[in-house]
Amino acid sequence: MGCASVRRTGGHRRSQQIERRNKERRGERKKAEVKHVREKEKMAPLPELQVSQDETKLAASSALPSQTGNGVAHSPDNMALDEPDPALLPAYSTLTLVDKSTEIAGDGAGQGEVDPWDMPELKSSGPKWSELDTKGKVFSVLKGIGKFMVLLGLLYMFVCSLDVLSSAFQLVGGKAAGEIFKNSVLSNPVAGLVIGVLVTVLVQSSSTSSSIIVSMVSSSLLTVRAAIPIIMGANIGTSVTNTIVALMQSGDRNEFRRAFAGATVHDFFNWLSVLILLPLEVASGYLYLLTDLIVKTFNIQSGQDAPDLLNVITDPLTDLIVQLDKSVINGIATGDESVKNKSLVKQWCVVDKFTVLKNVTLQGNETCDSAKCWTEGNTTWIEKNVTETINVQRCPHIFASSNLPDLAVGLILLALSLLILCTCLILIVKLLNSMLKGQVAVVIKKVLNTDFPFPFSWVTGYLAILVGAGMTFIVQSSSVFTSAITPLVGIGVISIERAYPLTLGSNIGTTTTAILAALASPSETLVNSLQIALCHFFFNISGILLWYPIPITRIPIRLAKGLGEKTANYRWFAVVYLILCFIVFPLTVFGLSVAGWQVLVGVGVPFVAVILAAIIINVIQKKWPKILPDFLKTWDFLPKWMHSLQPWDRIFSGMKICCGRYVCCCCKCCKKNEDEEMIKKDETKTAEVYENTVSIDDELPNTKTKVSTSVDASTTF
């Protein structure tokens, strides 16, 4: 009855008509918006547009009246009666659920793709130079000068720690290295190669290895042809130092990826060069014939000592820590029994040697062919000149008066040098990160990584090789130079593509130093030492010709990047790689060589065949998978631990947790860094939830990027 009376009232009828017209207009507007949204869905199915569609629908739904014309409130059920195809609309944005670091298939850079090998932009966090007043500018200049001086001091300590590290390795394994050289299997090229690797790893110096080889050749214990594989092995062993330095940057995943790749590009260059050039040398002897021709053609005379620029700076400090008598290792290698029980630690730095005429007994098979010879009973005496030594002054280093054995001194110095090396490297990286920002970083990166204009861009790499050779010649050590550029690659100042030619130049620089040192040798060892140094030089030149001039042949860069990716995901694998390549593999091959060449061939040939087959199948799986049988299209037919590092990662992660709980706090620090990285990674995927938590798995068309959302059961719309 009340409704009928309202209809009879003219004012009420007029207001109802106005309200009905407003409802019709709102309904038409809403239908037009829904139609527009559907058209946009068909045109652009990108994640960002999908989010905007959801937000548009949300706005449209919020614009609906709370009641219908008959006074009934809207609900999901009766809304379906009013609208033919409504959509449930979320109350939040899913834009941040898009993983910014999602890797998109293909070589092109897709949306959201981040190349981990791109050098980071080192942005300045402080005020700009133009914003500073006079006092601020003066303070900034003084602060920069102070940082530069501290950087020089840290670099000095870094180089000194490398020198002490080399001495420590020689004390720990120097005599063992000398004993290894006495082994009769040196005539086997493969055994000679791994012996060169082992000895150089033990003494941490290719120069020491080369001097031992020269001594053995001069003593006729080794031929130059047999010494060439040992030189190749020494070239491999010397690259272990910068690989150890790269381990110090494992705290940051991206820095570690770049640093480890920058260090191991040297390893891959050396190993690949040996794989090609060692069989070639065994078959043809081209290095021996070429160097023999050069030595015989030029009438080379003994000259002055090679310049010793870096040692002039570092020796004042390192000589106060320890000094070694390197002639002991040479004596052991050449079979001198008088030095067998002699300590490597030099105790007397100033000695007085003089010759006296003394009566001595004949030893062993010596014959008496001189007039100054007589017999008393069963003893035969001879009068001859004997050199005697009087100790005048002790060395000033801290172990000169110590009675500790060489092994104990070596272990003490090893721990000390590694501690200083690690501390200096961490401080150098932090200091460089604070200095190389803003315009300074832009200028340095442009100078180091920019190529010459076309068509002379190819000249840049060869100029970098010359720079690397020159810098190595100045510092007198390839290990020091490559270890110095490794942290620069890690923080992104030098790209790995530029570090590669610098490393190749370093290989050449260390051989030129050896050539100058050979020219200063005594006349009786000049020819042999010079020929060995030239073999080392032409071996590196041959490797550069193989793996640098043509861009497609720069395989070491691609292999180093692949290993860098692996070690960034599984950081424990870096240590495993170091142990396998420089200790386990050489020791295994050396052991098989001692057992005989039949055993070496019987074990080595099947192993090499399996490795080659796996490499070939891997290439075919990626390039032409259709030509393979179904079971060979993937490695899933093998146990997972044989083709994936994930099972091993669980084992090593468990060991790390155990280490962190019961052994040391450094593992906890590493674990803390990893947890922080995981939190940062998860934060890029965290939803901006305004009311409720949601999740939907929806792979968008025409893109590899996935948007993940989820709907909570308690959510109401």
C-alpha angles and dihedrals in degrees: 000000000000090000092052092051090051091053090052091055111090096209093052091048091052093050091048091053091051091049091049092051091050091051091050092050092049090049092050091047091050092049090051091051092049091049091049091050092051091051090052090050090058094046103045119019094178121137093243091053091046088057092049089050091053091049091048091052089048090054091047093052092048089054092061116106117255092234136037125230092272093051098256116139118238118256132167089262102049091035087067087058093053098042123038098216116013123173128222104242124208122229097225144049122263096192095108091053089076107101106234091200097051110139111233118207118249136046096273120092106251129195112292094012117138118194107218090205094060110110110247120244107246100214121196113244097193131076120291120261091246091056094056123094123224094273092048092050093050091048091048092052092048090047091052092049090049092051091049092052091048089049091054090050092050091048089051091052090045092055092044091051089053089053092049089045089056090050091049092053090049091052092048098043108007097104090043088053090053091050091050090056090055090062116116094224091080089101088069106087094213092048090047090052095053091042088056089051094047096046094048091048090050096049096030092220131093088195090061091047091050092050090052090050091049090051091051093047091048089051090052090242090119135026123229091242091055091046095059096077089049089054089052090052091049088054089057095044095054091064092067092083098066089043088058089048090053090058089066090069095058092111093083116048098212094043090049091050092055097038095049092047090048090052099043094048083079091052094050092047091053096044094046091047090052092048090058104030101041094061088042091052093047091050100042109012090220095156093051094046094046095049093042089054092050094048093048095044097054119056095223119190129199111269142181126308118278115260113269101200104155097041090057087065101038102037095075089064103032093046088061090057103044141334125199134210099223092183087077092068091047090049093051091048092050093047100253104161093194092073097044094099096031120115121244090218108094111229103173119048098175116049133164117222123192137163123239134179109245141168111246133173122246113254128213115319096356114134128214107235098150132091089232092071131104142163128234112186108307094342125089117207131197132186114227144143115277127189113227128190128214118196110230110169133014121232115260097231122113096249097050094101096032122117093203117127119251092254093056092047090047094052092048092051091044092057092043095048094046090050092050091042093052094045094048092047094050091048092045091052093048092046093049090048090055094044102041099065136117118355093353091060091046092053095045094047091048092051095046102038107028118103126220115266119275129305091027098051090110090064092067095073094050090048088053089052090054091048091051091049092048095048092048090049089053097048092038093223134081090199092059094048097046091043089053095053094044095079090045089057089048096055091044102251093118122035120227089241089061095040090058097066090040088057092048089052089050089057090054093044094056091051093051088054089052090050091053090047089051091052088057092053122114115271093254092059100029098097096046096044092046093049092050091048090050090050088055091048096050092043090060092043089052091050091052090051089052101045109026122037096068113052093219090059093058089103095148090069093054093045092048091050090050091051090045090056091050094049092046090058095038107027093181088065090072091065091044090052091050093050095043098046100041105029117014099041096045092045092049093050090045091052092049090048091053089052090056140275091270090061092044092052094042093054101029101050096055090044093051090045092054092048092049092047091051091050093049092048091049091053092048091048090058099038109028109009093159094072092059125086114258095255092053096051088087135015092237092112088070123074110273094244089062096058105023136054094211096091089048090047091058090052094049092043089055090049090050092052090050090048091050093051102042112014119037143352094228090076088055089054090052090047090049091052091050091049091051090051091050090050091051090048092050092048090064088060098043114120121235093234114186101179114350142018117253140183132183126163107217125157106206118224122255094018139075093219115107126210114206123200134152135202118227114223091230095054115118129190 
